[in-house]
Amino acid sequence: GIKHCIFGQEDKLAGCIKLLSDLNIERTNAAYIGDDNIDIPAMEYCGISFTVSDSVNPVLKKANIVLKCKGGEGAIREISDLIFEEN
């Protein structure tokens, strides 16, 4: 059911800006999940950022929430559970 996705975007921040603009979403209402240094600018731009437990140290320090899951081991499910627990 994913309707909007960008693949192959090296400049993650530019991708976020474009996607949020196209969808008319304020950056404070956006979430980003990243696991490497290239993700940091987009993580800082979005309202909330997540990372997996096995990310590189600079990303672990920047993320608002460090997940219990490692990459590829259920991170998206963990995020959705966190979001729905809040609402």
Buried (B, 14 or more C-beta within 10 A) or exposed (E): EEEEEEEEBEEBBEBBBEBBEEEEBEBEEBBBBBBEEEBBBBBEBBEBBBBBBEBBEEBBEBBEEBBEBEBEEBBEEBBEEBEEEEE
